[in-house]
Amino acid sequence: MALHPEGVFTGGPLAHLAGLAGGPDPLEWEVPRLKRVLNPNHWDAAWRETPQTLASQLDYLSTAFSEEFFATCPEAARRTWRAAAGDRGLPAFMTELAMLLRLADREGDAPYEDVPLAAWEVRARFPLLLSLDGWAYDGEFSSYEESLNAFVEAEHPYCSYELIPRLTQALEARTLCADSPAFAASFRALAPTAAPETLDVLVRTTYTHLTEHHG
């Protein structure tokens, strides 16, 4: 079987962080955002990591780095990592990034008042909440709840595969909106179709269906 060790430079959380370096927000914000996304039970396998594991990977990469191996990576990936490292060089950048990951892990999740919610964070954590108006067919239903019920019935009995992840994301977003005004304001701007009242309908309708038909 072919081996592709360059994958760490081309995909996953570390490549994602490298792509964010040099953006409008500092890595001192992006790393805590990543900490909020990472979850061993995340529905997307790409985010089932821990900061300590990623930091250890960076420690190894920094000590084992060689230009010969790096040259085997795709050109786009090389450009991204070179731009992220800047004048420091890649090993030094990796060591710095490992330190930021360990610091974020030790401090726990950053409050949204200190590190605002980012668009990429919403896409990673709440992707199923980004197009909730897709069921509200123009003129076909009188309310969002009616359109949602029609969608659920159309998917039944195999609806749980989609309903449960969406319900989980809706409950998490709704709870965070209630707990943090800063999160609520950013989330409303970044996911306008997932307003609190819409999430309430989604949670109520989905839970009712699951308990009545799948309980």
C-alpha positions in Angstrom: 0.0 0.0 0.0 1.3 3.4 -0.9 2.3 5.7 2.0 1.6 9.4 1.9 3.4 11.0 5.0 3.1 14.4 3.4 -0.6 14.3 4.3 0.1 16.2 7.5 1.1 19.2 5.4 -1.9 19.0 3.1 -5.0 18.3 5.2 -6.3 18.1 8.8 -6.2 20.6 11.7 -2.5 21.5 11.4 -2.7 22.3 7.7 -5.8 24.3 8.5 -3.9 26.4 11.1 -1.1 26.9 8.6 -3.6 28.3 6.1 -5.0 30.7 8.7 -1.6 32.1 9.6 -1.1 35.5 8.2 -4.8 36.1 7.9 -6.7 39.0 9.4 -6.7 37.4 12.9 -3.6 36.3 14.8 -2.8 32.7 15.6 -3.3 33.6 19.2 -6.9 33.7 18.3 -7.0 30.9 15.7 -5.5 28.3 18.0 -8.1 28.8 20.8 -10.8 28.6 18.1 -9.4 25.3 17.0 -9.5 24.1 20.6 -13.2 24.9 20.7 -13.7 22.9 17.5 -11.7 19.8 18.4 -13.7 17.0 19.9 -13.0 13.2 20.0 -16.7 12.7 19.3 -16.9 15.2 16.4 -19.2 14.0 13.6 -16.4 14.8 11.1 -13.3 12.6 11.6 -11.0 15.5 10.6 -11.7 17.2 13.9 -11.4 14.2 16.2 -8.1 15.3 17.7 -6.7 16.8 20.8 -4.4 19.8 21.1 -1.8 17.8 22.9 -1.7 15.2 20.1 -1.3 17.9 17.5 1.4 19.6 19.5 3.3 16.3 19.7 3.0 15.9 15.9 4.5 19.3 15.5 7.3 18.5 17.9 8.2 15.5 15.7 7.8 17.4 12.5 10.1 20.2 13.7 12.9 17.8 14.7 12.5 15.5 11.6 12.0 18.3 9.1 14.1 18.1 5.9 13.9 20.1 2.8 14.2 16.9 0.8 11.0 15.5 2.2 9.2 18.8 2.1 9.9 19.1 -1.6 7.7 16.0 -2.1 4.7 17.9 -0.9 2.3 19.6 -3.3 3.4 23.0 -4.3 0.3 24.7 -2.9 0.9 23.1 0.5 4.6 24.2 0.4 3.5 27.8 -0.3 1.0 27.8 2.5 3.5 26.5 5.1 6.3 28.8 3.9 4.0 31.8 4.1 2.9 30.8 7.6 6.4 30.4 8.8 7.8 33.6 7.3 11.3 34.4 8.2 11.3 32.1 11.2 11.7 28.9 9.1 9.4 25.9 9.3 10.9 24.1 12.3 10.7 27.3 14.4 7.1 27.9 13.3 6.1 24.4 14.2 7.6 24.7 17.7 5.8 28.0 18.2 2.5 26.5 17.0 3.0 23.5 19.4 3.5 25.9 22.3 0.3 27.8 21.4 -1.7 24.5 21.2 -0.5 23.4 24.6 -1.2 26.8 26.1 -4.8 26.7 24.7 -5.3 23.2 26.0 -4.1 24.2 29.5 -6.4 27.3 29.6 -9.6 25.6 28.4 -12.0 27.1 25.9 -11.6 30.7 25.2 -14.7 32.9 26.0 -16.3 34.3 22.9 -16.0 37.8 24.5 -12.2 37.4 24.3 -11.9 35.4 21.0 -14.9 36.1 18.7 -16.6 33.3 16.8 -15.1 32.9 13.3 -16.8 31.9 10.1 -14.6 28.9 9.6 -15.4 27.8 13.2 -19.1 27.9 12.4 -18.6 25.8 9.2 -16.6 23.2 11.2 -18.9 23.0 14.2 -22.4 23.7 12.8 -22.4 22.8 9.1 -25.9 21.4 9.2 -27.3 24.7 10.5 -26.1 26.8 7.6 -28.9 26.2 5.2 -32.0 25.7 7.3 -34.2 27.7 5.0 -33.6 25.1 2.3 -36.8 23.3 3.4 -39.0 26.4 3.1 -40.0 26.0 -0.5 -41.4 29.2 -1.9 -45.2 29.2 -1.5 -45.4 25.5 -0.7 -45.7 25.7 3.1 -47.2 28.3 5.4 -44.4 28.1 8.0 -41.0 26.8 8.6 -42.3 24.2 11.1 -44.7 22.9 8.4 -41.8 22.6 5.9 -39.6 20.9 8.4 -42.3 18.4 9.3 -42.7 17.6 5.6 -38.9 17.1 5.2 -38.8 14.7 8.2 -41.7 12.7 7.0 -40.2 12.4 3.5 -36.9 11.1 5.0 -38.6 8.7 7.5 -37.8 5.9 8.4 -34.1 6.6 7.6 -34.3 10.2 8.9 -32.3 9.6 12.1 -29.0 9.6 10.2 -29.5 13.2 9.4 -31.8 14.4 12.2 -29.6 13.4 15.1 -26.5 15.2 14.0 -28.6 18.3 13.2 -30.4 18.1 16.5 -27.1 17.9 18.4 -25.7 20.9 16.6 -28.9 22.9 17.1 -28.9 22.1 20.8 -25.3 23.2 21.2 -25.8 26.4 19.2 -28.9 27.2 21.1 -27.3 26.7 24.5 -24.3 28.8 23.5 -26.6 31.6 22.3 -28.3 31.6 25.7 -25.0 31.5 27.6 -23.0 34.0 25.6 -24.3 37.3 24.1 -21.1 37.6 22.2 -21.6 34.1 20.6 -25.3 34.9 19.9 -24.4 38.1 18.1 -21.7 36.5 16.0 -23.7 33.4 15.2 -26.7 35.4 14.1 -24.4 37.3 11.6 -22.6 34.2 10.4 -25.5 31.8 10.3 -28.5 34.0 9.6 -30.9 31.1 8.8 -30.2 29.6 12.2 -31.9 32.2 14.4 -32.8 31.2 17.9 -36.5 30.9 17.2 -35.7 28.7 14.2 -33.4 26.5 16.3 -36.3 26.2 18.8 -38.6 24.9 16.1 -35.9 22.5 14.8 -35.2 21.1 18.3 -38.9 20.7 19.2 -40.0 19.2 15.9 -37.0 16.8 15.6 -37.2 15.6 19.2 -40.9 15.0 18.9 -40.5 12.9 15.8 -37.6 10.9 17.2 -39.4 10.1 20.5 -42.7 9.2 18.7 -41.2 7.1 15.9 -37.8 6.0 17.1 -38.1 6.0 20.8 
